[in-house]
Structure formats: C-alpha cells, structure tokens
Amino acid sequence: MKLAIIAPMEEEAAAFKPRLANLRRTGDGEVPIYVGELNGAEAVLLQCGIGKANAAWTTALLVERYRPDAILHCGVAGGLNPELRVGDTVLATELVYSDVDATAFGYAYGQVPQMPAGYPADERLLGIARRAVAEAPLEGAIASGLVTTADSFVNRPSLAASIRSLFPNAQATDMEGAAVAQTAYRLGVPCLIVRSLSDLAGEDAKTTYQSNVDLASERAAAVAEAIALAWLRAEAGGLALR
C-alpha cells in the first residue's frame, strides 16, 4: 500500500509533514518530494506548486516514479457556497475547470476538448472519506460537492459571480484540483481532492486568505490524515493499524 499526498504550497505541505514519520526529502531538481510513513505504511508527499501546469506535470512525475495506489490532494480554497465559512472543508465529488471554453465546438463550458466534462472523485475513496470525517473529531463543517479550478485567485466579486453563474452547485474554487484529478484520471490512479476554505471568493479574499491560510492548511491536513488512515485500514482488510 502506498499513498501519495499532494499539496500545492509550502504552507499546505508543511501542515502535513508532522503527520509523517521518518520523513526525508527525495527526488531531483526543485520539485519538493518527501517520503515517509503514515501508521507504518509508505507515503509520499509532493509539494506540486501553484497553478494547473505545475500541478499536472508534478503529479505525472510522482505517479511515474513512485506508483502510488491512491492520491489525496489537500490544500486551501476560496468558498463559493455562501453557506460555508472560513475553516470549513469540502470533499470534492467532482472537479471542473472554470477557465476553459471550447463551447464553439460543442463542448460543455469547462470541458477540455476530447476529455471528460468533469472529473468525479473515486467512489471508493469518497465513501471511505465520508465515513472517516463522520467519525473523526475534526474542526469546522465538512461539506461535499463540486469544486472548480482556474489559474486565478478569485479576488474580484465579478469573477466569483461569473463562476457561480456557470456552476451554481460549486462549493469552492482552487488553482490545482482539476489538473491533479485530470492527471490521475489519465494515469488510472484513484484520487480525491480535499480543500479547506481560507477565504470566501470575491469577498475581500486576499486579506482573508492572508489571515487564514495557515488555519485552512492545518484543517485540510487534518481531514486528509483522517481519510488516509481510514483508507489504510480499508486496504488492510478492515484491520486497525494503530
């Protein structure tokens, strides 16, 4: 059993590092990849970098070199659902791009040509995640639903409104999730995206983000850890590993 955890930024990766034993940096070049253990099982932590291109190529690199059995992608996001608050967490049931437009050729808005319109979460991982968060003592509300991805930090109310109009059921927006999900889809690796809200998209998001990025990173890491431990137990045939 080998689990990969992907976090975009240093703050997001730093929140997960203390959860891994015997942690050591590996890999080549400037891509931060760490190998460690989670409850005795091998785990790989990738700091993928910000944006879709960074997320896609580093995820592909990680899968090629380390062959994980599943991917958990965790980090922060901007809230799109007005009922959610900073510090709440979203389990992404599906990922879509909010900055792709090939509708002139008959594709759905957000659909990369010749690719799916969206990238659903792995059903087994999502089921494990829902049970795990229901049982674990986690802070903040836990929601599930659609998450959008774009190479934009959504600080303008007009942009947030545009995304909401195109994807009325969207819970949150990030800058990497759909690219990780698309890469995992292409490479056949089960994947789940977990995002905690550092801000509310379009509502003074930059200031709120700067005040809450560490809090949201820690909440996302805590939720991802609970899911990872539940996945490990499930992979071990339901036997507790502690």
N, C-alpha and C positions, 0 to 999 in steps of 0.2 A: 504494500500500500504506500503510495507516495502522493502527497497533496502539495499543490502549488498555491501560494497566496500571492496575489498581485496587488500592489498599492502604488498609486502614481507618484506622490510627492514624498519628500523626506519626512515630513510630519506624519503622514499616513503610515509609512513603513516603520517609523520609529515607534509608533503605538503598538505595533505587533511584535517587534523584536524581543521584548522581555518575556513574551509568551513561548519562546522557543529556547530549548536547552541546547548546549554545545554549539552555539551559533558561530559560524565562520563565513567570511566573505570568499566568494569564488568567482569564476567567470573571467572573461577577458575584457580589456578596454575599460570604458567608463560606465558600462551597464552594471549597476549595483545588484548582484545576485548573492543571496545568503543561503547556506544550507544548515539545517539544524534538525531538532527533534521536537515533536509535539506528542506528549504522552508516550514516548518511546518509539513513535513512528517517524519515518523520514519526511521532512517537509522542506520545501524550497520557497524562499521569499524573494520576489522580484520587485524592485522599485522601477516601474516601467517608464516614468517620465510623463510629462504633461502633454495632452493632445492625442488625437486619433492616430497619427502616423507613428509616434513614439510607442503608443500602446500596442499597436498591431505588430510592428516588427520585433519588439522585445518579447511579446507573448509567443510569437512564432519561434524565436531563438530559444526561449525557455523550454517549449514543448519539444523542439528538436533535440536539445542537449540532455534534458532531464526526464522526459517521458512521464509526466505526472498522470495519475489515474483520474484526477479531478482538479478543477481550478475554482478557487474562491477569489473574487476580485472585490476588494473593500476600500472604501475611502469616503470622501465628503461629497456633498452635492448641494445644489440650490433647490429649495422647495417650490413646487408648482401647485400642489394641492393646498388651498388656503386653510384647510382644517389641520394641517401638520404644523409643527413648531420646531424651532432650532433644537437640535439634540435628538429629535425623533429619527427613526431608522426605517428605510424602505428596502424590502426584499424585492428585487426586480423580477416580475413574472415574464416580462418581455422587454427587449431593448430595441429602440429605433433611432435613426438619425433624424434630427430636426433641421439639418442644413444641406440636405441632398434633394435635388429637384430634377427628375427626368420625366415629369408628367407629360411633356410634349411627345414622348414615345409610348405613352400608355401605361407607364409605371405609377404605382402609388407614390404620393409625396413621402419622401424619406427613404425610398427604396433605391438601392444601388442597382443599376441595370444588370440583369441576369443573376441577381441574388434575391433571397427572400425579402419580403417587405419588412419583416422584423425577425428578431432572434429570441425565441422563447427560452426561458430558463430550463435546464434539465429537470424533468418532472420528479425524478427520484431525489435529486439534491434539494429541490424546492420542498418536497414533502418532509425530508429529514430536517430542513431548516425550520419549517413551520412548527414541527413538534419540539425542536430544540429551544426556540425562542419562547414557546409557551411554558416551558418547564424551567428555564434558567432565570435567575434573579438579575434581570437587565434593567438599566435605567432608560427612561424615555419610552414613548409609544413605538410600537412596531407595526408598520403598515406593509402592504404588498401591492404591486401593480406595475404599470408601465413607467419606464424611465427613458428619457430622451438624451441623446448625445449630440454635441456640436462643438466645433472649435471656437467656442465663445464662452466667456464668463458673462452670465446673464445679469447685467447690472442696470439695464435700461428697462423701464416698465413696458415700453412699446414692444421690445423683443420678447419679454415674458408673456405679454398678451398674445403675440403672434403665435408662440409655441402652444399656448393653451387653446387657441382657436383651431389650430391644426390637429392637436392631440388633446381633446377635452378630458380624457381619463388619465393624463400623465400625472405622476406623483412627484417627480423630481427630474432635474436636468444635471448632466455631468459632461465631462470633456473626454472620457475614455471608454466608458462602459460598453457601448455598442461595438466599438472596434475590437475590444477584448472578446466579446461574445461572437462576433463575426469570425475572428481568427480561430477561436475554439471550435466553432461550427465547421469551418473549412478543414480543420485538422482532426475532427472527431473526438474531442475531449469534452466530457461533461463540465458545465460551467454554471456558476451562479454569481450574480452581482449583488453586493450589499453596500448601500450608501446611507450615511447619516447626514442630516442636514446641518450645514454650517451657516446657512443664510436662507432667506426667502427671496427667490429670484425676482429681480426687478424692484425690490423694496429696500433701497439703501444697502444693496447686497455686499458691496465692497467693505464697508465699515463693519457690518455684522459678521462677515466672513473673517476679517482680521481679528475680531474679538473671540471668535468661537471655533476656529479651525482645529485647535488642539483638543477641545472638548469633543467635537464631532469625530475627529480621528480616533480618539480613545473609545468612543461609543461604537464606532464601526468595527474596530478591532475586537472589542468585547463580544459583539454579536457574531463576528466571523469566527472567533475562537470557540464559542458555544456550538456553532454549526459544525466546525471542523471536528470537535470532539465527538459529536453525535454521529458524524459520518464515519469516523474511525471505528466507533462501536458497531455501527451497522456493517462495515466492511469486515469486522472481526466476527461476524455472525451473531451480533447482539450481545456479546460479552463485554462487560465494562473493562476498560483498560487501566483504570486507576487502581 
